[in-house]
Amino acid sequence: MSDFDLWLEKAEDDLDAARYMKEGKRFSQAAFLYQQAAEKALKAILVKEGEGLFQSHDCFVLAKKAD
């Protein structure tokens, strides 16, 4: 499995968990997991584009780097 696939799988797992938390009205946990899913999906894109793993937890920074 490629690094891209690993990051994307982690993002999908976090997204599933966020949806579960949202359904259970655990909104703060859901929000955290939605952010984690977005961050990991952006990292997957960076890896796929050959940028490597960029050390940041800031989705705005990651999105700008992926642009």
N, C-alpha and C positions, 0 to 999 in steps of 0.2 A: 504494500500500500504506500502510495507517495505521501510526501509531507502535505501536499495540497489536500489530498483525501482525508488525512488525519485531522487537519484543522477544520475542514468542512464537516466532518463527522462530529467533532466536538461542538461546533456551532449548532448543528442540528439537534444534538442532545440537549444543549442549553435552551434552545428554542422550545423543544417539547416540554422540558421542565418548567419553563416560564409560563407556557399555556396552562399547564396543570395547576400551577400556583395561582394564576389569574382566576381560573374556574373555582378554586377554593377560596377566593376573595383574600388571598395573601398577597396584597398588591406590592408591598415593599420588596418582598422576595422575588416576585414576578418582574418588577422593574430592574432589579439587579441582574437577573438571569437574561432578560432581554438585552441589556447592555453587554453582558458577556457574550451572548450569541452574535451580536453585531461586531464586537471586537474580534472574535475568532474568525468570522466570515471575512472581515477585512484582511486579517493576517493570511488567510487562505489565498485571497486574491494576490497579495504581495508575493507570496511564495510562488504562486503559479506564474506571475509575471517576471520571475527571476530576481526580485528585489531582496530575497532572503527574509529572514525573520527580523522585523524591526521592533526594537524594545520600547514599546509605549503602550499605555493603557488608555490613551486619549483617542477616542474614535474620530474626532475631527482631524487630528494629526495623521492618523492612519489613512483616512479617506483622502486627505490632500496628497499624501505620498502615493496612493494608488491611482490618483487621477492622471 
